[in-house]
């Protein structure tokens, strides 16, 4: 039973990571003018479409920092990703 629980947690963590990456990229696209709309609204839409929640969205210049969350039973998997111009 513990192995199933650990496997479920690992899957939720991977889903949260993928959602955070995609949401941060969407927000950065809005910041740089490649996508229309509010950066955090786009991050929310992408996280939701990925089956995750948006825990946080912060903008600093042209950099977006996004936290995506996925429930794992009574706990929550949470991953933060950032995206912006190279440099």
Buried (B, 14 or more C-beta within 10 A) or exposed (E): EEEEEEEEBEEBBEBBBBBBBBBBBBBBBBBBEEBEEBBBBBBBBBBBEBEBBBBBBBBEEBBBBBBBBBEBEEEEBBBBBBBBEEE
